[in-house]
Amino acid sequence: MNGADAMVKCLELEGVSTIFGYPGVAICPFFNSLLQSDIERILVRTEQNAAHAASGLARVTGKVGVCVVTSGPGATNLITGIATAFADSIPLVCITGQVNSELLGSDVFQEADITGAVESFVKYSYLVKKTEDIPRIFKEAFYIANTGRKGPVLIDIPIDIQNGLIKNFHYPESVNLRTYKPTVQGHSVQMKKVLKELEKAKKPIICAGGGVFLSDSVQELREFSEKFKIPVVSTMMGIGAMPTEHALYFGVVGNNGKSYANRAMNESDLLIMVGARVADRAVSQPDLITENKVLVHIDVDPAEIGKNVGPTIPLVGDAKHIFHYMLKHEMESDYSEWIDLLEKYKTTMVRHRKPNPEFVDPAEFIKILSKKMKSDAVYVADVGQNQMWSCDNHIVKEGRFLTSGGMGTMGYSIPAAMGAKKGDMTKQVVAVCGDGSFQMSMMEFATIRQYKIPVKVIVFNNSVLGLVREYQANTYKGNYCVVDLSGNPDLEKLSQAYGMPFTRVYNMEHIEQIIEDFLKNDETALMECLIDPMDTTK
Amino acid sequence: MKKRIYSVLVENRAGVLCKVAGLFSRRCFNIDSLAVGETDDPHVSCMTILSSGDERTIEQIEKQLNKKLDVIKVKTFDENQSICRELMLIKVKYNKGNRKDILEICDVMKAEIVDMSKNLMILQICEVPEKITLFISLLQSISIVEVARTGTLALQKCSESDN
C-alpha cells in the first residue's frame, strides 16, 4: 500500500461518499488510487468551486466536505473557497498535492507555500512529511474540522509522500491532541444563571446564528422557544433555524434585516445570543444590545464571547447540550404582552416597495418562489442585491437557506447548490444569483450536466452589479464606476449550449404558473428574471 | 493601554512561531517583545510575549492564543507579578580616553566585558528591560557599533504561582 492508497482508505473510513476536485501532476498518485474506490469524484471547472461544492454538501449533511486539488495554482485557486468556509465555520478537509518534499522551498514548477498562504483562514493545516503519518493526520483533520467551532483543515501532501510505502496501515480509533479539547458541556453555574434571568425577564428574546445549524440544535432551539414561549430573531446565517412563519419568529436582524427584528432585539430585557458572532452586519451598534438588558452569549468558541461585545453571562459550550440542559427546567412563564408588542411591530413596521411593473419584482418573486418550493427544499442565495432580497423575502418552511454570510463570496450559489444536491439527492435545490455572481461560476453548468446533478438556477439579471451600484448611488451621488455588465451573454443561448431548459421572465404576469412549471421536474433548469437596474434593496 | 506578559507553551514544530506571530499581526495586536526557546522538554518551546492593549484586547489575545492548535498552554500575568530579564550584547569602540569611563559604567550596571580587541569591546548585561535601555543611553556618548538584545524573558513570581 502506498501513501495515496492510504489517503483513499482514510477517506473511506471517514465515510466520505463524494469528493470535488481538480487533478494535476502533484496529486495524480491520489487520483490513481481513487480508481479502486467507490468514492464518487466530481471534476469541477475551477478549484474555488470544489471548496464551495464541498461546503454545500457539508451544510446539508452535517458531514465534513472534501475537496482535492493539485499544487501551486490549483491550491491557490482554492483559497477563496477555504476562506469562505472559514468565515461561516463550515467543516472541510481540503487536500492539496505538493511538489516532491526534497524540492520544497526551491521554487520549482507549480510550487506554492499553501500551508503558509492559508494560515489565517484554516482551523489547522498539515504539511505531511512522512508517509506513515497519513492515517494519524487524516484522523485528526476530520476530527478537528467537525468538532468545536467547525472549520476547514488543509492537508498538503508532497507527491513523493503519496508514492511512499506504508507497511502497516492502522487507522487510529480516537484522537488525542493535548492542545485541542473543545468545551462542549455548558457550565452548570452559568446555565442556572441564565434560567434565573429568564424567570425575572419580562421581554426575553433569542437571537439564533449559524451555530444552531452547526451544532445540529435546530430542534432543541424550537423546543426551547416553544416550551417557554420565548420569541426568536436570527442572523442571516441563522435563517431557517425557525420556520419563517412560526408564531414566535420575528425576522432577521442587521443592516439588511427587518427593522422590527432589530427593534425587538434592542428593546428586549434579556437577549440570548446563540451561535452568533455579533459581527458588524448583524449588530452594527453593539452598545444597543448591552444597554438596559442582560446579554447571554452562548458559543462553542470562547474567543467569540467578548470579542465584539461584553456579555453579562458568557456561556461556552455546544448549543445542543446547553438547550438539552435548559429544557429540563420547569417554570411559569408568560411573555404574552411582549409577544403581542412584537406582533404589533411586525405588522406595522413593514417596508413598502414601489416595484416597477415593467420588470420582475424580486421581492414578490422570491415570496412566490418560496411558497411553490417543496417544504424541505434547499435555497442557496448568492451575494449581492439577490442575497438581500432573498434574506428579506424567502420563506423557509422545513428546508435550509444557504449563503456565504461571513465572507460574502460572489459565485457561491451554483457550486454550493451542486454540493448540496450531491449531499442529498432527494432534496429540491434552488440557487438564486445575480448576473454578476452567476458569471463567476457559470462554468459549473458543465459539471452539473456531466454528473447529472439537477439544480434549479435563477438569475436576477439587471445588467449591473446592483449592490455596488446602489452603494455608489447613495455614497457617490450616482457617479457609477465599473458596475456596468452590459456585455452579458445571452442566457438563452447559453442554456442551449449546456443543453438545459430555459425560461425568461419579463415581469410579474402569470408568475405563479411560470414558477410552478420551472420547478416541476427534478432536472436542471435556468431561469432569467429581468430586474430593473435601478431597483434597490432598501 | 495596559501592559501584559504572555508565557506561551507551544509544540516545538516548524512554523509555529510564524503562526503565533501571524496571529498578532492579523488581529492588530501589539508585540512589544518576543523571545522563544526550547524548554526542559525538547518537544515544547516557551514563547514570552510582551503586549499591550485595552482590557478587551488583552483578553482576546489570550483567547486567540488558546485557539491555536499548536498552543499547549497560555499563562498571562502583569509585569509586577513576574521576574523579567533581558540579555544584551553591545559592541563599543573605545580608546585610552574613555576606557575607564566604560569600565565604571559596567561596574555600576553589573555588566561585564566578554570580548575585546585593540579598539573594540563587547559588553554583556543581563537585567530588567529598563536597566538595559538605561545602559544603552549611558553608552550613547561613547561610540556604539552594534547591539543585540534577546527580548524579555519572564516567569511568574514564585509567590504568585503558589496561589
Interface residues (C-beta under 8 A of the other chain):
Chain A: T115 G116 E119 S120 K123 Y124 L127 I144 L177 R178 T179 Y180 D301 P302 A303 G306 K307 G310
Chain B: E11 G15 C18 K19 G22 L23 R26 R56 E59 Q60 K63 Q64 N66 K67 K68 L69 D70 V71 I72
